[in-house]
Amino acid sequence: MNHKTPKNSQGFTLIEMMVAVSIFLKRLCLISS
């Protein structure tokens, strides 16, 4: 269960990218407002 397969790592990276982008956009909105 501890093995990290390329498919799983890519999936997690995609999710992390989406979360990071959403948080980044929220911060921009707070700063601009």
PyMOL commands that place a pseudoatom at each C-alpha (Angstrom):
pseudoatom trace, name=CA, resn=MET, resi=1, chain=A, elem=C, hetatm=0, pos=[0.000, 0.000, 0.000]
pseudoatom trace, name=CA, resn=ASN, resi=2, chain=A, elem=C, hetatm=0, pos=[3.024, 2.289, 0.444]
pseudoatom trace, name=CA, resn=HIS, resi=3, chain=A, elem=C, hetatm=0, pos=[4.093, 1.894, -3.200]
pseudoatom trace, name=CA, resn=LYS, resi=4, chain=A, elem=C, hetatm=0, pos=[3.553, 5.048, -5.237]
pseudoatom trace, name=CA, resn=THR, resi=5, chain=A, elem=C, hetatm=0, pos=[2.638, 4.250, -8.845]
pseudoatom trace, name=CA, resn=PRO, resi=6, chain=A, elem=C, hetatm=0, pos=[3.067, 6.880, -11.594]
pseudoatom trace, name=CA, resn=LYS, resi=7, chain=A, elem=C, hetatm=0, pos=[-0.708, 6.894, -12.216]
pseudoatom trace, name=CA, resn=ASN, resi=8, chain=A, elem=C, hetatm=0, pos=[-1.521, 7.567, -8.563]
pseudoatom trace, name=CA, resn=SER, resi=9, chain=A, elem=C, hetatm=0, pos=[1.154, 10.272, -8.261]
pseudoatom trace, name=CA, resn=GLN, resi=10, chain=A, elem=C, hetatm=0, pos=[-0.169, 12.007, -11.381]
pseudoatom trace, name=CA, resn=GLY, resi=11, chain=A, elem=C, hetatm=0, pos=[-3.707, 11.852, -10.021]
pseudoatom trace, name=CA, resn=PHE, resi=12, chain=A, elem=C, hetatm=0, pos=[-2.668, 13.394, -6.726]
pseudoatom trace, name=CA, resn=THR, resi=13, chain=A, elem=C, hetatm=0, pos=[-0.649, 16.092, -8.487]
pseudoatom trace, name=CA, resn=LEU, resi=14, chain=A, elem=C, hetatm=0, pos=[-3.670, 17.020, -10.617]
pseudoatom trace, name=CA, resn=ILE, resi=15, chain=A, elem=C, hetatm=0, pos=[-5.849, 17.296, -7.510]
pseudoatom trace, name=CA, resn=GLU, resi=16, chain=A, elem=C, hetatm=0, pos=[-3.177, 19.306, -5.690]
pseudoatom trace, name=CA, resn=MET, resi=17, chain=A, elem=C, hetatm=0, pos=[-2.854, 21.636, -8.703]
pseudoatom trace, name=CA, resn=MET, resi=18, chain=A, elem=C, hetatm=0, pos=[-6.624, 22.248, -8.741]
pseudoatom trace, name=CA, resn=VAL, resi=19, chain=A, elem=C, hetatm=0, pos=[-6.660, 22.933, -5.005]
pseudoatom trace, name=CA, resn=ALA, resi=20, chain=A, elem=C, hetatm=0, pos=[-3.621, 25.202, -5.221]
pseudoatom trace, name=CA, resn=VAL, resi=21, chain=A, elem=C, hetatm=0, pos=[-5.168, 27.164, -8.107]
pseudoatom trace, name=CA, resn=SER, resi=22, chain=A, elem=C, hetatm=0, pos=[-8.479, 27.572, -6.259]
pseudoatom trace, name=CA, resn=ILE, resi=23, chain=A, elem=C, hetatm=0, pos=[-6.700, 28.819, -3.124]
pseudoatom trace, name=CA, resn=PHE, resi=24, chain=A, elem=C, hetatm=0, pos=[-4.505, 31.134, -5.219]
pseudoatom trace, name=CA, resn=LEU, resi=25, chain=A, elem=C, hetatm=0, pos=[-7.554, 32.626, -6.953]
pseudoatom trace, name=CA, resn=LYS, resi=26, chain=A, elem=C, hetatm=0, pos=[-9.296, 33.122, -3.608]
pseudoatom trace, name=CA, resn=ARG, resi=27, chain=A, elem=C, hetatm=0, pos=[-6.243, 34.968, -2.266]
pseudoatom trace, name=CA, resn=LEU, resi=28, chain=A, elem=C, hetatm=0, pos=[-6.161, 37.185, -5.352]
pseudoatom trace, name=CA, resn=CYS, resi=29, chain=A, elem=C, hetatm=0, pos=[-9.849, 38.016, -4.866]
pseudoatom trace, name=CA, resn=LEU, resi=30, chain=A, elem=C, hetatm=0, pos=[-9.247, 38.900, -1.207]
pseudoatom trace, name=CA, resn=ILE, resi=31, chain=A, elem=C, hetatm=0, pos=[-6.254, 41.090, -2.093]
pseudoatom trace, name=CA, resn=SER, resi=32, chain=A, elem=C, hetatm=0, pos=[-8.009, 42.842, -4.986]
pseudoatom trace, name=CA, resn=SER, resi=33, chain=A, elem=C, hetatm=0, pos=[-11.216, 43.476, -3.025]
for i in range(1, 33): cmd.bond("trace and resi %d" % i, "trace and resi %d" % (i + 1))
show_as sticks, trace
zoom trace
